[in-house]
Amino acid sequence: MADPSLYTYTSPLEGYEGLEPLPNEKAEDGKSYINPPAEKKSEAYSSFVSPITNGLRGGFDVHIYFLQSDEEDVKYATQLWERIRREFPELRIYRVWDKPIGPHPLAMFEVNLFTPEQFGAFIPWLVINRGPLSALIHPNTDDELRDHTQRATWMGQPLPLHLKLFKKVVETRQGKV
C-alpha cells in the first residue's frame, strides 16, 4: 500500500458546500440516520467517477491470484475462471497465466469491469466464490502506480507487487530518466 501522504485529496464535500445541515433524526433501527431525499440519483450508479475510465479499457481490473506450484490452487483457479466466463460473459476475461507476469508476483487471471452495475454484481459474487485465492481490485486511471497501491483493494491475503515498472514510467514522465 502506498503512503497516503504522497498524494493530495480534494474535499469529499466538494460541490456540496453551503447546504442545509443534515438532520440528526435516527431511522427505525435506532442506529442509522435518516437522510434527506436527493434531487436525483448519483451519477456513480451509471458511470465511474472521474478519473476512472469509462471507456474500452474498463473502469476496474480484478486480478485473481493462485500459487502455480499448488495443484489444488491451479484447479480451483481454472474452475473459477471457467465459472466467471459462463456466469459473466459480458465481462472481459483474459487467459490464465501459469506464471508471474508484469507486476504480479504469482500466476493469475484478469477480469475487466466496465460499469458500476457490473462492479456491483461481480465483486460481491467474488467475495463468496473466490475460495482460497487472493484478488486485487484496482481502478484504471492515468496513474498506474497509484491505481495498484493507494487506490487498490484486496480480497484475501495482499501480495507484494513488483512496482518498479510503474515507478520507471513515473520517472520518465517527470524527466528523471
C-alpha positions as CSV (number, residue, x, y, z in Angstrom):
1,M,0.0,0.0,0.0
2,A,1.3,3.5,-0.8
3,D,1.9,6.1,1.8
4,P,-1.2,8.3,1.7
5,S,0.9,11.4,2.4
6,L,2.3,11.1,-1.2
7,Y,-0.9,12.3,-2.6
8,T,-3.3,15.2,-2.3
9,Y,-7.0,14.9,-1.8
10,T,-9.9,17.2,-2.6
11,S,-12.6,17.6,0.0
12,P,-15.2,14.9,-0.2
13,L,-17.8,17.7,0.2
14,E,-16.7,19.5,-2.9
15,G,-19.9,20.6,-4.7
16,Y,-21.9,20.1,-1.6
17,E,-20.9,23.3,0.2
18,G,-23.5,25.7,1.7
19,L,-26.3,23.2,2.1
20,E,-28.8,22.9,4.9
21,P,-27.4,20.9,7.9
22,L,-28.3,17.3,7.8
23,P,-31.0,16.1,10.3
24,N,-30.0,14.2,13.4
25,E,-33.1,12.1,13.4
26,K,-32.5,8.4,13.7
27,A,-34.1,5.8,11.4
28,E,-36.4,3.0,12.5
29,D,-33.4,0.8,13.5
30,G,-32.4,3.3,16.1
31,K,-28.8,3.4,14.9
32,S,-28.6,4.9,11.4
33,Y,-29.6,8.4,10.4
34,I,-32.5,9.5,8.2
35,N,-31.1,11.2,5.1
36,P,-32.9,13.8,3.1
37,P,-34.0,12.6,-0.4
38,A,-31.7,13.6,-3.2
39,E,-33.0,15.6,-6.1
40,K,-31.6,12.9,-8.5
41,K,-29.8,9.6,-8.1
42,S,-26.0,9.8,-8.0
43,E,-24.3,9.5,-11.4
44,A,-22.0,7.0,-9.8
45,Y,-24.8,4.4,-10.3
46,S,-24.4,4.6,-14.1
47,S,-20.7,5.7,-14.7
48,F,-17.5,5.5,-12.8
49,V,-16.4,8.7,-11.1
50,S,-13.5,10.7,-12.7
51,P,-10.6,10.0,-13.1
52,I,-11.7,6.3,-13.5
53,T,-12.0,5.4,-17.2
54,N,-15.4,4.6,-18.6
55,G,-14.0,3.5,-22.0
56,L,-12.7,0.5,-23.8
57,R,-10.1,-0.2,-21.1
58,G,-12.7,-0.8,-18.4
59,G,-13.1,1.0,-15.2
60,F,-11.7,-1.7,-12.9
61,D,-9.3,-4.6,-13.2
62,V,-9.6,-7.6,-11.0
63,H,-6.5,-9.8,-10.8
64,I,-7.2,-13.2,-9.2
65,Y,-4.0,-14.9,-8.0
66,F,-3.1,-18.6,-7.4
67,L,0.1,-20.4,-6.4
68,Q,1.1,-22.0,-9.7
69,S,3.0,-24.8,-7.9
70,D,0.0,-25.9,-5.9
71,E,-2.2,-28.4,-7.8
72,E,-5.3,-27.5,-5.7
73,D,-4.9,-23.8,-6.3
74,V,-4.4,-24.3,-10.0
75,K,-7.5,-26.5,-10.2
76,Y,-9.6,-24.0,-8.2
77,A,-8.4,-21.0,-10.3
78,T,-9.1,-22.7,-13.6
79,Q,-12.6,-23.8,-12.4
80,L,-13.3,-20.2,-11.1
81,W,-12.1,-18.8,-14.4
82,E,-14.5,-21.0,-16.3
83,R,-17.4,-20.2,-14.0
84,I,-16.8,-16.5,-14.4
85,R,-16.7,-16.8,-18.2
86,R,-20.0,-18.7,-18.1
87,E,-21.8,-16.6,-15.5
88,F,-20.5,-13.2,-16.5
89,P,-19.9,-13.4,-20.3
90,E,-20.2,-9.6,-20.7
91,L,-17.0,-9.1,-18.7
92,R,-13.6,-9.1,-20.4
93,I,-11.7,-12.2,-19.1
94,Y,-8.1,-12.8,-20.0
95,R,-6.2,-16.1,-20.2
96,V,-5.0,-17.9,-17.1
97,W,-1.3,-17.2,-16.7
98,D,0.7,-20.1,-15.3
99,K,3.5,-17.9,-14.0
100,P,4.0,-14.4,-12.7
101,I,3.7,-11.7,-15.3
102,G,4.3,-7.9,-15.2
103,P,3.9,-6.6,-11.6
104,H,2.1,-9.7,-10.5
105,P,4.0,-12.0,-8.1
106,L,2.0,-15.1,-8.8
107,A,0.1,-16.8,-11.6
108,M,-3.2,-15.1,-12.2
109,F,-6.0,-14.2,-14.5
110,E,-7.6,-10.8,-15.0
111,V,-11.2,-9.7,-15.3
112,N,-12.2,-6.2,-16.5
113,L,-15.4,-4.4,-15.2
114,F,-16.9,-1.7,-17.4
115,T,-19.9,-0.3,-15.4
116,P,-20.9,0.3,-11.8
117,E,-23.6,-2.3,-12.4
118,Q,-21.0,-5.0,-13.3
119,F,-18.9,-4.0,-10.4
120,G,-21.9,-4.2,-8.0
121,A,-22.8,-7.7,-9.3
122,F,-19.3,-9.2,-9.7
123,I,-17.5,-8.1,-6.6
124,P,-20.0,-9.5,-4.0
125,W,-20.1,-12.7,-6.1
126,L,-16.3,-12.9,-6.0
127,V,-16.3,-12.3,-2.2
128,I,-18.3,-15.5,-1.9
129,N,-16.8,-17.6,-4.7
130,R,-13.0,-16.7,-4.7
131,G,-12.3,-19.6,-2.3
132,P,-8.7,-19.7,-1.1
133,L,-7.5,-17.2,-3.8
134,S,-6.5,-13.6,-3.3
135,A,-7.8,-10.8,-5.6
136,L,-6.5,-7.3,-6.3
137,I,-9.2,-4.8,-7.4
138,H,-7.9,-1.6,-8.8
139,P,-9.3,1.3,-10.9
140,N,-7.9,2.3,-14.2
141,T,-6.9,5.9,-14.4
142,D,-3.8,7.6,-15.9
143,D,-1.8,6.8,-12.7
144,E,-0.9,3.1,-12.8
145,L,1.3,3.2,-9.7
146,R,-1.4,4.9,-7.6
147,D,-4.1,2.6,-9.0
148,H,-2.1,-0.5,-8.0
149,T,-1.2,0.8,-4.5
150,Q,-3.1,3.7,-2.8
151,R,-6.4,3.1,-4.7
152,A,-6.2,-0.7,-4.7
153,T,-8.4,-3.0,-2.7
154,W,-7.5,-6.6,-1.8
155,M,-9.7,-9.7,-1.1
156,G,-7.8,-12.3,0.8
157,Q,-4.1,-12.1,1.5
158,P,-2.5,-9.0,-0.1
159,L,0.6,-9.7,-2.1
160,P,3.7,-7.6,-2.8
161,L,3.6,-6.3,-6.3
162,H,6.7,-5.6,-8.4
163,L,6.1,-1.8,-8.8
164,K,9.5,-0.9,-10.5
165,L,7.8,-0.9,-13.9
166,F,5.3,1.7,-12.8
167,K,7.9,3.8,-11.0
168,K,10.0,3.9,-14.2
169,V,7.0,5.2,-16.1
170,V,6.5,8.0,-13.5
171,E,10.2,8.9,-13.6
172,T,10.1,9.0,-17.4
173,R,7.1,11.3,-17.3
174,Q,8.9,13.6,-14.8
175,G,12.0,13.6,-17.0
176,K,14.2,11.8,-14.4
177,V,15.3,9.0,-16.7
